[in-house]
């Protein structure tokens, strides 16, 4: 009798378990269908964000994007990004907008002009050396399907990086620390911009500030530089309108403070591979200023001094995380997977020192987020080389038949020649 009762109870329990499992599966199905419906309903509004295709096996694929402008905002991980972009274009033999002569900037910090870049027989694919964003001019230079991308950084952290990298505290005697500099930033910025300090600046013209609304300037906002240009810095309505226009014109504004997440967004937007975004950090200052938090007073002083950059960062930091939310539940799985692959690559290339050897290989197994990847020692070396010189060599070969003497912009600068627009010499 007791056995029959136990059997009856077990059958009822089994029915409950089966019912619960069916309910769970149905719930997951409904959620997935709801998610797909929401994605489809917003597809038109996000066409510039993801180009989804379906192959013969019913798998989602997308088309690799190769036409784009990347606006570099100085001290925002731009040289690390520069190496990623240059490598991407070089291995595909894409056509870069190349600065004239041995320049490293495309007219920056002035608006780009025809005299700043080398003409080409082929359509341009990539514009990524330092240039001030100018949609009207760049749209004439680039194909119609060009995407616009940039990277920004939390303004206080960008300031600390600039303070160290450009030795801003050493413009006076005795030198001043970051705290003293910030508390007197108007005074020290004027000293730095003065013609008497030209030797300190190397590539930067008189009257140009490295610490005041520099991201806004790089993104093309008219702030009165050079002299005679319109200045909207005191017009909040015009500033807000300009930022809204940037939001519609840029497919992605990366955030240097969230670099890995930014790279995964870039990979998904551009339909690149995981291998395309592997990198070795470049031009990183060896300082600990970014660990120093400002006092409330110091932060407010700098906020008031460079407030447009703060407004830009606050706006695009918010839109950045909205883009992340739209990526689906596997986004952070891919972020974490990429971090592991990046560490494996760094160990192989730079800890085991395979970047200086030949014929060595690292195999990254296939996963949900990548096909099987092969990292060669030659690929490691590609990450550490100053690839702008490779781009120049490519231009000289394709456009000039290898003859560097054909055009004035291809010859070496003469001794004592001074840069006229930005930096006219390669970094040592």
VOSE-346312 format. One record per residue (C-alpha): residue in three letters; chain; x, y, z. Coordinates in steps of 0.2 Angstrom, whole numbers, plus 5000, padded with zeros to 4 digits. Layout:
BEGIN
FIVO   code   unit      x      y      z
FIVO    ALA      A      X      Y      Z
...
***
This chain:
BEGIN
FIVO   code   unit      x      y      z
FIVO    UNK      A   5000   5000   5000
FIVO    UNK      A   5014   5012   5005
FIVO    UNK      A   5023   5008   4989
FIVO    UNK      A   5008   5012   4978
FIVO    UNK      A   5006   5029   4987
FIVO    UNK      A   5025   5033   4984
FIVO    UNK      A   5023   5028   4966
FIVO    UNK      A   5008   5040   4964
FIVO    UNK      A   5016   5054   4972
FIVO    UNK      A   5032   5052   4961
FIVO    UNK      A   5021   5052   4945
FIVO    UNK      A   5013   5068   4951
FIVO    UNK      A   5030   5075   4954
FIVO    UNK      A   5036   5069   4937
FIVO    UNK      A   5021   5078   4929
FIVO    UNK      A   5025   5094   4938
FIVO    UNK      A   5044   5093   4932
FIVO    UNK      A   5038   5090   4914
FIVO    UNK      A   5026   5104   4915
FIVO    UNK      A   5039   5116   4923
FIVO    UNK      A   5052   5111   4909
FIVO    UNK      A   5039   5115   4895
FIVO    UNK      A   5034   5131   4903
FIVO    UNK      A   5053   5136   4904
FIVO    UNK      A   5056   5132   4886
FIVO    UNK      A   5040   5141   4880
FIVO    UNK      A   5045   5156   4890
FIVO    UNK      A   5063   5156   4882
FIVO    UNK      A   5055   5154   4865
FIVO    UNK      A   5043   5169   4868
FIVO    UNK      A   5057   5180   4874
FIVO    UNK      A   5068   5176   4859
FIVO    UNK      A   5054   5179   4847
FIVO    UNK      A   5050   5196   4856
FIVO    UNK      A   5069   5201   4855
FIVO    UNK      A   5069   5197   4836
FIVO    UNK      A   5053   5207   4833
FIVO    UNK      A   5060   5222   4842
FIVO    UNK      A   5076   5220   4832
FIVO    UNK      A   5067   5220   4816
FIVO    UNK      A   5056   5234   4821
FIVO    UNK      A   5071   5245   4824
FIVO    UNK      A   5081   5239   4809
FIVO    UNK      A   5077   5254   4798
FIVO    UNK      A   5083   5266   4812
FIVO    UNK      A   5099   5256   4813
FIVO    UNK      A   5104   5252   4795
FIVO    UNK      A   5120   5261   4797
FIVO    UNK      A   5124   5251   4813
FIVO    UNK      A   5123   5233   4807
FIVO    UNK      A   5122   5226   4789
FIVO    UNK      A   5115   5208   4792
FIVO    UNK      A   5115   5195   4779
FIVO    UNK      A   5110   5177   4779
FIVO    UNK      A   5120   5164   4770
FIVO    UNK      A   5115   5147   4762
FIVO    UNK      A   5116   5138   4779
FIVO    UNK      A   5104   5151   4787
FIVO    UNK      A   5119   5158   4797
FIVO    UNK      A   5119   5177   4800
FIVO    UNK      A   5134   5185   4791
FIVO    UNK      A   5138   5203   4786
FIVO    UNK      A   5148   5212   4773
FIVO    UNK      A   5166   5218   4778
FIVO    UNK      A   5167   5237   4777
FIVO    UNK      A   5183   5244   4770
FIVO    UNK      A   5178   5262   4766
FIVO    UNK      A   5179   5273   4782
FIVO    UNK      A   5186   5289   4790
FIVO    UNK      A   5193   5287   4807
FIVO    UNK      A   5195   5304   4816
FIVO    UNK      A   5210   5303   4829
FIVO    UNK      A   5207   5314   4844
FIVO    UNK      A   5225   5316   4852
FIVO    UNK      A   5229   5306   4868
FIVO    UNK      A   5214   5295   4866
FIVO    UNK      A   5222   5278   4862
FIVO    UNK      A   5223   5284   4844
FIVO    UNK      A   5240   5278   4840
FIVO    UNK      A   5235   5260   4846
FIVO    UNK      A   5220   5262   4835
FIVO    UNK      A   5231   5269   4821
FIVO    UNK      A   5241   5253   4821
FIVO    UNK      A   5225   5242   4820
FIVO    UNK      A   5218   5253   4805
FIVO    UNK      A   5234   5254   4796
FIVO    UNK      A   5237   5235   4797
FIVO    UNK      A   5219   5231   4792
FIVO    UNK      A   5222   5242   4776
FIVO    UNK      A   5239   5236   4772
FIVO    UNK      A   5235   5217   4772
FIVO    UNK      A   5220   5221   4760
FIVO    UNK      A   5230   5233   4749
FIVO    UNK      A   5217   5247   4752
FIVO    UNK      A   5221   5264   4747
FIVO    UNK      A   5225   5277   4761
FIVO    UNK      A   5224   5296   4761
FIVO    UNK      A   5243   5299   4763
FIVO    UNK      A   5250   5315   4770
FIVO    UNK      A   5261   5324   4758
FIVO    UNK      A   5280   5323   4759
FIVO    UNK      A   5284   5315   4776
FIVO    UNK      A   5270   5323   4785
FIVO    UNK      A   5262   5313   4799
FIVO    UNK      A   5246   5324   4799
FIVO    UNK      A   5233   5328   4786
FIVO    UNK      A   5234   5347   4789
FIVO    UNK      A   5230   5345   4808
FIVO    UNK      A   5227   5356   4818
FIVO    UNK      A   5221   5366   4803
FIVO    UNK      A   5206   5360   4792
FIVO    UNK      A   5212   5348   4778
FIVO    UNK      A   5216   5355   4761
FIVO    UNK      A   5221   5348   4744
FIVO    UNK      A   5239   5353   4748
FIVO    UNK      A   5239   5341   4763
FIVO    UNK      A   5237   5324   4755
FIVO    UNK      A   5244   5315   4740
FIVO    UNK      A   5233   5313   4724
FIVO    UNK      A   5229   5295   4719
FIVO    UNK      A   5224   5286   4703
FIVO    UNK      A   5213   5275   4714
FIVO    UNK      A   5198   5279   4724
FIVO    UNK      A   5202   5281   4743
FIVO    UNK      A   5197   5268   4755
FIVO    UNK      A   5203   5275   4772
FIVO    UNK      A   5207   5292   4779
FIVO    UNK      A   5214   5290   4796
FIVO    UNK      A   5230   5300   4800
FIVO    UNK      A   5227   5315   4811
FIVO    UNK      A   5214   5327   4802
FIVO    UNK      A   5201   5339   4808
FIVO    UNK      A   5183   5332   4804
FIVO    UNK      A   5176   5341   4789
FIVO    UNK      A   5161   5331   4782
FIVO    UNK      A   5159   5342   4767
FIVO    UNK      A   5177   5341   4761
FIVO    UNK      A   5179   5322   4766
FIVO    UNK      A   5163   5317   4758
FIVO    UNK      A   5170   5324   4741
FIVO    UNK      A   5186   5314   4744
FIVO    UNK      A   5179   5297   4750
FIVO    UNK      A   5166   5285   4742
FIVO    UNK      A   5148   5287   4745
FIVO    UNK      A   5147   5272   4757
FIVO    UNK      A   5160   5278   4768
FIVO    UNK      A   5157   5276   4787
FIVO    UNK      A   5164   5289   4800
FIVO    UNK      A   5171   5283   4816
FIVO    UNK      A   5181   5292   4830
FIVO    UNK      A   5187   5289   4848
FIVO    UNK      A   5186   5300   4863
FIVO    UNK      A   5191   5299   4881
FIVO    UNK      A   5186   5305   4898
FIVO    UNK      A   5193   5323   4898
FIVO    UNK      A   5202   5323   4915
FIVO    UNK      A   5211   5307   4910
FIVO    UNK      A   5215   5315   4893
FIVO    UNK      A   5222   5330   4902
FIVO    UNK      A   5233   5319   4913
FIVO    UNK      A   5240   5310   4898
FIVO    UNK      A   5243   5326   4888
FIVO    UNK      A   5251   5334   4904
FIVO    UNK      A   5264   5320   4905
FIVO    UNK      A   5267   5316   4886
FIVO    UNK      A   5269   5334   4881
FIVO    UNK      A   5279   5340   4897
FIVO    UNK      A   5266   5354   4900
FIVO    UNK      A   5273   5357   4918
FIVO    UNK      A   5290   5361   4911
FIVO    UNK      A   5286   5377   4901
FIVO    UNK      A   5290   5387   4917
FIVO    UNK      A   5305   5387   4929
FIVO    UNK      A   5304   5379   4941
FIVO    UNK      A   5292   5366   4933
FIVO    UNK      A   5275   5364   4941
FIVO    UNK      A   5265   5348   4945
FIVO    UNK      A   5248   5344   4939
FIVO    UNK      A   5239   5351   4953
FIVO    UNK      A   5247   5368   4952
FIVO    UNK      A   5245   5368   4933
FIVO    UNK      A   5226   5365   4934
FIVO    UNK      A   5223   5378   4947
FIVO    UNK      A   5232   5391   4935
FIVO    UNK      A   5227   5382   4919
FIVO    UNK      A   5223   5398   4909
FIVO    UNK      A   5239   5406   4914
FIVO    UNK      A   5250   5391   4909
FIVO    UNK      A   5240   5387   4893
FIVO    UNK      A   5243   5405   4887
FIVO    UNK      A   5262   5403   4891
FIVO    UNK      A   5262   5387   4881
FIVO    UNK      A   5253   5394   4866
FIVO    UNK      A   5265   5409   4865
FIVO    UNK      A   5278   5411   4851
FIVO    UNK      A   5292   5411   4864
FIVO    UNK      A   5288   5393   4868
FIVO    UNK      A   5288   5387   4850
FIVO    UNK      A   5303   5375   4854
FIVO    UNK      A   5293   5366   4866
FIVO    UNK      A   5279   5362   4855
FIVO    UNK      A   5288   5355   4839
FIVO    UNK      A   5272   5352   4829
FIVO    UNK      A   5259   5363   4836
FIVO    UNK      A   5257   5381   4829
FIVO    UNK      A   5256   5397   4840
FIVO    UNK      A   5239   5400   4848
FIVO    UNK      A   5234   5382   4848
FIVO    UNK      A   5228   5374   4864
FIVO    UNK      A   5231   5356   4868
FIVO    UNK      A   5221   5356   4884
FIVO    UNK      A   5205   5366   4880
FIVO    UNK      A   5191   5358   4870
FIVO    UNK      A   5204   5348   4860
FIVO    UNK      A   5191   5334   4856
FIVO    UNK      A   5178   5346   4850
FIVO    UNK      A   5191   5354   4839
FIVO    UNK      A   5197   5338   4831
FIVO    UNK      A   5178   5334   4828
FIVO    UNK      A   5177   5350   4818
FIVO    UNK      A   5167   5361   4830
FIVO    UNK      A   5171   5379   4825
FIVO    UNK      A   5180   5386   4841
FIVO    UNK      A   5189   5401   4834
FIVO    UNK      A   5205   5392   4828
FIVO    UNK      A   5214   5397   4817
FIVO    UNK      A   5211   5416   4819
FIVO    UNK      A   5196   5421   4809
FIVO    UNK      A   5186   5405   4810
FIVO    UNK      A   5169   5406   4818
FIVO    UNK      A   5168   5403   4837
FIVO    UNK      A   5152   5394   4844
FIVO    UNK      A   5160   5390   4861
FIVO    UNK      A   5149   5402   4870
FIVO    UNK      A   5133   5397   4861
FIVO    UNK      A   5125   5382   4870
FIVO    UNK      A   5111   5380   4857
FIVO    UNK      A   5124   5379   4843
FIVO    UNK      A   5135   5367   4853
FIVO    UNK      A   5120   5356   4856
FIVO    UNK      A   5115   5356   4838
FIVO    UNK      A   5133   5352   4832
FIVO    UNK      A   5134   5337   4844
FIVO    UNK      A   5117   5331   4837
FIVO    UNK      A   5124   5332   4820
FIVO    UNK      A   5139   5322   4824
FIVO    UNK      A   5128   5309   4832
FIVO    UNK      A   5119   5307   4815
FIVO    UNK      A   5135   5307   4805
FIVO    UNK      A   5146   5295   4815
FIVO    UNK      A   5142   5277   4814
FIVO    UNK      A   5153   5274   4830
FIVO    UNK      A   5161   5285   4843
FIVO    UNK      A   5173   5273   4853
FIVO    UNK      A   5177   5277   4871
FIVO    UNK      A   5195   5275   4875
FIVO    UNK      A   5191   5271   4893
FIVO    UNK      A   5181   5256   4888
FIVO    UNK      A   5193   5251   4874
FIVO    UNK      A   5190   5232   4873
FIVO    UNK      A   5171   5235   4872
FIVO    UNK      A   5174   5248   4859
FIVO    UNK      A   5184   5236   4848
FIVO    UNK      A   5170   5223   4849
FIVO    UNK      A   5158   5236   4843
FIVO    UNK      A   5170   5241   4829
FIVO    UNK      A   5172   5223   4824
FIVO    UNK      A   5153   5220   4824
FIVO    UNK      A   5150   5236   4814
FIVO    UNK      A   5163   5234   4801
FIVO    UNK      A   5161   5215   4800
FIVO    UNK      A   5179   5212   4804
FIVO    UNK      A   5188   5197   4811
FIVO    UNK      A   5194   5195   4829
FIVO    UNK      A   5212   5195   4822
FIVO    UNK      A   5209   5212   4814
FIVO    UNK      A   5207   5220   4831
FIVO    UNK      A   5222   5212   4840
FIVO    UNK      A   5234   5225   4845
FIVO    UNK      A   5250   5230   4854
FIVO    UNK      A   5247   5247   4864
FIVO    UNK      A   5257   5261   4857
FIVO    UNK      A   5262   5278   4863
FIVO    UNK      A   5257   5275   4881
FIVO    UNK      A   5265   5287   4893
FIVO    UNK      A   5274   5279   4908
FIVO    UNK      A   5266   5289   4921
FIVO    UNK      A   5254   5287   4936
FIVO    UNK      A   5245   5303   4934
FIVO    UNK      A   5229   5294   4928
FIVO    UNK      A   5229   5286   4945
FIVO    UNK      A   5228   5303   4954
FIVO    UNK      A   5210   5309   4957
FIVO    UNK      A   5207   5328   4956
FIVO    UNK      A   5200   5337   4971
FIVO    UNK      A   5182   5344   4968
FIVO    UNK      A   5189   5361   4965
FIVO    UNK      A   5202   5355   4952
FIVO    UNK      A   5189   5345   4943
FIVO    UNK      A   5177   5360   4943
FIVO    UNK      A   5191   5372   4937
FIVO    UNK      A   5195   5360   4922
FIVO    UNK      A   5177   5357   4918
FIVO    UNK      A   5174   5375   4917
FIVO    UNK      A   5190   5378   4906
FIVO    UNK      A   5186   5363   4894
FIVO    UNK      A   5167   5361   4896
FIVO    UNK      A   5163   5357   4878
FIVO    UNK      A   5174   5342   4879
FIVO    UNK      A   5165   5336   4894
FIVO    UNK      A   5148   5339   4886
FIVO    UNK      A   5154   5329   4871
FIVO    UNK      A   5160   5315   4882
FIVO    UNK      A   5144   5314   4892
FIVO    UNK      A   5133   5313   4877
FIVO    UNK      A   5143   5300   4868
FIVO    UNK      A   5147   5290   4883
FIVO    UNK      A   5128   5288   4885
FIVO    UNK      A   5125   5283   4867
FIVO    UNK      A   5139   5271   4868
FIVO    UNK      A   5131   5261   4881
FIVO    UNK      A   5114   5262   4872
FIVO    UNK      A   5123   5254   4857
FIVO    UNK      A   5130   5240   4869
FIVO    UNK      A   5113   5236   4875
FIVO    UNK      A   5107   5233   4857
FIVO    UNK      A   5120   5220   4854
FIVO    UNK      A   5112   5206   4863
FIVO    UNK      A   5116   5194   4877
FIVO    UNK      A   5132   5188   4869
FIVO    UNK      A   5141   5204   4868
FIVO    UNK      A   5150   5203   4885
FIVO    UNK      A   5154   5185   4881
FIVO    UNK      A   5163   5191   4865
FIVO    UNK      A   5172   5204   4875
FIVO    UNK      A   5178   5191   4888
FIVO    UNK      A   5183   5179   4874
FIVO    UNK      A   5193   5193   4865
FIVO    UNK      A   5202   5197   4881
FIVO    UNK      A   5208   5179   4882
FIVO    UNK      A   5214   5179   4864
FIVO    UNK      A   5222   5196   4866
FIVO    UNK      A   5232   5189   4882
FIVO    UNK      A   5237   5174   4872
FIVO    UNK      A   5243   5184   4858
FIVO    UNK      A   5253   5196   4869
FIVO    UNK      A   5261   5181   4878
FIVO    UNK      A   5266   5173   4861
FIVO    UNK      A   5272   5189   4853
FIVO    UNK      A   5280   5200   4866
FIVO    UNK      A   5283   5189   4882
FIVO    UNK      A   5290   5175   4873
FIVO    UNK      A   5298   5188   4861
FIVO    UNK      A   5292   5180   4844
FIVO    UNK      A   5290   5197   4837
FIVO    UNK      A   5309   5197   4834
FIVO    UNK      A   5309   5179   4827
FIVO    UNK      A   5303   5170   4811
FIVO    UNK      A   5293   5155   4807
FIVO    UNK      A   5284   5154   4824
FIVO    UNK      A   5265   5152   4825
FIVO    UNK      A   5251   5153   4837
FIVO    UNK      A   5235   5144   4833
FIVO    UNK      A   5219   5151   4841
FIVO    UNK      A   5205   5137   4840
FIVO    UNK      A   5188   5141   4832
FIVO    UNK      A   5175   5148   4843
FIVO    UNK      A   5158   5155   4842
FIVO    UNK      A   5166   5172   4839
FIVO    UNK      A   5180   5167   4827
FIVO    UNK      A   5186   5155   4814
FIVO    UNK      A   5203   5147   4818
FIVO    UNK      A   5216   5160   4819
FIVO    UNK      A   5235   5159   4815
FIVO    UNK      A   5246   5172   4823
FIVO    UNK      A   5263   5171   4815
FIVO    UNK      A   5279   5179   4821
FIVO    UNK      A   5279   5191   4806
FIVO    UNK      A   5261   5196   4811
FIVO    UNK      A   5268   5200   4828
FIVO    UNK      A   5281   5212   4821
FIVO    UNK      A   5268   5220   4811
FIVO    UNK      A   5260   5226   4827
FIVO    UNK      A   5275   5236   4833
FIVO    UNK      A   5281   5244   4817
FIVO    UNK      A   5277   5262   4812
FIVO    UNK      A   5266   5257   4798
FIVO    UNK      A   5264   5274   4791
FIVO    UNK      A   5281   5271   4782
FIVO    UNK      A   5274   5255   4775
FIVO    UNK      A   5259   5265   4768
FIVO    UNK      A   5271   5278   4760
FIVO    UNK      A   5281   5264   4752
FIVO    UNK      A   5265   5257   4746
FIVO    UNK      A   5260   5273   4738
FIVO    UNK      A   5277   5276   4731
FIVO    UNK      A   5276   5259   4722
FIVO    UNK      A   5258   5259   4716
FIVO    UNK      A   5257   5278   4712
FIVO    UNK      A   5275   5282   4707
FIVO    UNK      A   5282   5266   4701
FIVO    UNK      A   5294   5266   4715
FIVO    UNK      A   5302   5282   4710
FIVO    UNK      A   5303   5293   4725
FIVO    UNK      A   5310   5308   4715
FIVO    UNK      A   5295   5310   4703
FIVO    UNK      A   5285   5322   4714
FIVO    UNK      A   5290   5335   4727
FIVO    UNK      A   5280   5328   4741
FIVO    UNK      A   5289   5311   4740
FIVO    UNK      A   5307   5317   4743
FIVO    UNK      A   5315   5318   4759
FIVO    UNK      A   5314   5335   4768
FIVO    UNK      A   5329   5346   4766
FIVO    UNK      A   5340   5350   4781
FIVO    UNK      A   5333   5364   4792
FIVO    UNK      A   5316   5363   4783
FIVO    UNK      A   5302   5369   4794
FIVO    UNK      A   5285   5361   4795
FIVO    UNK      A   5272   5373   4788
FIVO    UNK      A   5256   5364   4793
FIVO    UNK      A   5257   5352   4808
FIVO    UNK      A   5270   5339   4809
FIVO    UNK      A   5281   5337   4793
FIVO    UNK      A   5293   5324   4799
FIVO    UNK      A   5291   5306   4804
FIVO    UNK      A   5293   5301   4822
FIVO    UNK      A   5310   5295   4826
***
